[in-house]
């Protein structure tokens, strides 16, 4: 009863003490609203820090989406003219890849915007649930600090602007013909990636916030352990580090590897192997029954009785009171469950955008490297991928794309690990407290935690953990090599055709020369040369 | 660092210190803080030197890299780049994560102090050799084979071209350093395995003891005794798990880069081996690849051995037979609860050795690596005739 009263009283202060997470998202929300990533109401967000549905916002978002699509198509059209003239000189493979990947950025952006439109009601609920979790954690004396989240958002925004602007400006200055007024349209080429990154910042920061909640739960549990260890050390009158080694040292020295049963015989009263082998069964029994056979039995009986007495004298560690700590552990595990559920819901909301981002990352990474190869071989490449002509711009663009993908994967993996760490901390509590009732609670909660972990995935196609990176990097390398081989083969075929054509021309010329009766030794040599060239296999 | 290291470990750690891989003072050192600072400065200097060397070799006009075709020079540049990254990452890690490494060795000392001191008549040298024979055989076997190959190469190769001299004198240090780092991983994993093995052994004895006591001679208080023993084992397991997390934290990036370096090197050297045979070039430097082929299996074999201890421990734990249910706890006996708790703890704290989460170092990785290396070798060989025309 007193605990519920206390909870009630703290409940009133909770609302004042816990600041909503969305408070930290102010700048990000304004930018997102401006470029049309989120349809939610701006005024409500500014005044109450809540995300609420807004019809005007939705219309504005659809409007921006249509504008982007029109501008992007205009961009493709105006820059595509170069492609049409260059089509003959491009290899078919390069041309097809360029065609295939032209719209992928646009598809990614449309996925982000349409998903945000679909989720506009649920997104607000998600942050409400996080606020509820924060309040519950606060009641368990576990405060989550949100203040540095806005700093993180700022850093991410600055990095996004830096990458986008540096790629855009460098490409514009070095690789776009800026004497024509249509070249201004090149700015549109940065829109899809920019919008996508802003949307992913929402996901990344929210995920980071969840990770912090898991870590807060773990820290609370580990603090319980640390206080209890100090408390026990205080009881035994030693320094805190003594307890650690003492608890381990109190066991009898473990036996050696090769002495298989020696330990057992030692336990049974210092009998050596030979004497036991010779002895009959009835000789063993009396030894085993004696209390002296294990020297610790006297201590063993005393220890559990000692604890409750001293606990009453000095209430320092919560873990020494099993009934009291039971409630706390239960609450923490429930909060853990709730955070896991929020994580799953969040993953659900962003599943399509993440899938499209990963597909985009994989394809663009491969294509950009392939086009870089083409550019080094002085082949023409699709005009939309002109940034591949410059290795430095390519490096920046690739690190931007891969950084985005890898950071999301890394964060998901870390969050998943943090959620799994709770079980470890819980077991530490159980073992350190060494209380019968607590073991029961810990075993129960431990099973619960085992069955309820959070794993992030992209629409269920693949999990977002570091192992995915292994597969993806292997895939990129393989495809790149295959593409380059195709390109080499195509290039050789093209060379051969050109040589053949020029040979035909020469032969025609030669025929004309012969007709004119003006045969010269040089043409014969040339003819021989061409014939031998054509006859030599390409090995 | 608690506890005294054995002489074998002491000398090997000195060796790693000399190479700048172990940035911690050893237990017997007179001025630990000063030694640590000196070791860190030494690691830093080596890092700068080798990093500069890699950049110099790639950018130099001289014949450091293969001159002949673009693909060959690309391969050599790749080798230098990956080698440079690997070595720099090793030293950066030594400088940054020395706290985790110190924790690993402190826990190792703490757990080793619990082991019985040598009671047998054999000398401590012999005991240590027996304890660390796996690590010692990997270390000395691989080092000896590298040196033997070097001797064979310098004797067997007739006229050594300038490119080979330049390439091997600059590139071989990178190879050796990554190999020795790999063996350093093996040492740490092997120590972890020894602790797990010891725990499994103790649980085995406890299981036999419990069986014996239940069948023949149970006694009052046995239940409590068994429970306390189990709890101690749980605490020990927790320490071993801490040791494992410290190991993972101390060797994060370098594990990945070292594996990558060895993999890339094997793949590229396979290409050049084929190249020299295909073009009838009288070089035998491709033989240097042989010890590299054993490096990754050495690490994977050790880590697999370590990870395989876990099911053994669980099996031994569950073969402990609890005594008859006591009247005071009619539902579930105390020992059963303790065993359950331990078992659950092990499920939450699995010892899984991984390289930054990207891949788990088990037998499956070896299969995947073999597959991918052979695939890349085939790709590379396919390039060769096509590229000859571009020379």
Contacts between the chains, C-beta under 8 A, distances in Angstrom:
chain1	res1	chain2	res2	distance
A	244	B	110	7.9
A	245	B	110	6.7
A	245	B	113	7.9
A	247	B	232	7.0
A	247	B	235	5.9
A	248	B	110	7.4
A	248	B	114	5.8
A	248	B	232	6.6
A	248	B	235	5.9
A	248	B	236	6.5
A	248	B	239	7.5
A	249	B	113	8.0
A	249	B	114	6.9
A	250	B	232	7.2
A	251	B	114	7.5
A	251	B	229	6.8
A	251	B	232	4.6
A	253	B	114	7.1
A	253	B	115	7.6
A	253	B	116	4.6
A	254	B	114	6.7
A	254	B	115	6.7
A	254	B	116	6.6
A	254	B	198	6.7
A	254	B	201	7.6
A	254	B	202	4.9
A	254	B	205	8.0
A	255	B	116	6.8
A	255	B	201	7.7
A	255	B	202	7.7
A	255	B	205	6.5
A	256	B	116	6.0
A	256	B	119	7.4
A	256	B	120	7.6
A	257	B	197	7.6
A	257	B	198	7.6
A	257	B	201	6.1
A	260	B	205	7.9
A	261	B	205	7.6
A	261	B	208	6.8
A	263	B	202	8.0
A	263	B	205	4.6
A	263	B	209	7.6
A	264	B	205	6.2
A	264	B	208	5.9
A	264	B	209	5.2
A	264	B	212	6.6
A	267	B	209	6.3
A	281	B	216	7.2
A	284	B	216	6.5
A	284	B	217	6.3
A	285	B	216	6.6
A	285	B	217	5.1
A	287	B	217	7.8
A	288	B	213	6.8
A	288	B	216	6.8
A	288	B	217	3.0
A	288	B	218	7.9
A	288	B	219	6.1
A	289	B	217	6.1
A	289	B	219	5.1
A	290	B	219	7.6
A	291	B	219	7.1
A	291	B	220	7.4
A	291	B	221	7.1
A	293	B	219	7.3
A	294	B	225	5.5
A	296	B	225	6.9
A	296	B	228	7.2
A	297	B	221	5.0
A	297	B	224	7.9
A	297	B	225	6.4
A	300	B	221	6.5
A	300	B	224	5.1
A	300	B	225	6.1
A	300	B	228	5.7
A	301	B	221	6.9
A	301	B	224	7.3
A	413	B	357	5.6
A	420	B	348	7.2
A	423	B	344	7.9
A	423	B	347	8.0
A	423	B	348	3.6
A	424	B	241	7.7
A	424	B	345	7.9
A	424	B	348	5.2
A	424	B	349	5.5
A	426	B	348	7.8
A	427	B	238	7.8
A	427	B	341	7.1
A	427	B	344	6.9
A	427	B	345	4.3
A	427	B	348	6.0
A	427	B	349	7.5
A	428	B	238	6.8
A	430	B	341	6.0
A	431	B	231	6.3
A	431	B	234	5.0
A	431	B	235	6.2
A	431	B	238	6.8
A	431	B	341	7.4
A	431	B	345	7.4
A	434	B	231	6.0
A	436	B	329	7.6
A	436	B	334	6.4
A	436	B	337	7.1
A	439	B	337	4.9
A	439	B	338	6.8
A	439	B	341	5.3
A	440	B	337	6.5
A	442	B	341	6.3
A	442	B	344	7.9
A	443	B	337	6.6
A	443	B	340	5.2
A	443	B	341	5.6
A	443	B	344	6.0
A	446	B	341	7.7
A	446	B	344	4.3
A	446	B	345	7.6
A	446	B	347	8.0
A	446	B	348	6.6
A	447	B	344	6.8
A	449	B	348	7.4
A	450	B	344	7.3
A	450	B	347	6.0
A	450	B	348	7.0
A	465	B	357	6.4
A	466	B	356	6.2
A	466	B	357	3.3
A	466	B	358	4.6
A	467	B	357	6.9
A	467	B	358	6.3
A	467	B	359	6.6
A	467	B	360	7.9
A	469	B	358	5.5
A	470	B	358	5.0
A	470	B	359	5.3
A	474	B	372	6.3
A	477	B	376	7.7
A	478	B	375	7.2
A	478	B	379	7.9
A	481	B	376	7.6
A	481	B	379	4.7
A	482	B	379	7.9
A	485	B	379	7.4
A	485	B	382	6.4
A	485	B	383	7.1
A	485	B	386	7.5
A	488	B	383	7.6
A	488	B	386	4.9
A	488	B	387	7.7
A	489	B	386	7.3
A	492	B	386	6.9
A	492	B	389	7.4
A	538	B	385	7.9
A	538	B	389	7.0
A	539	B	385	5.5
A	539	B	388	7.3
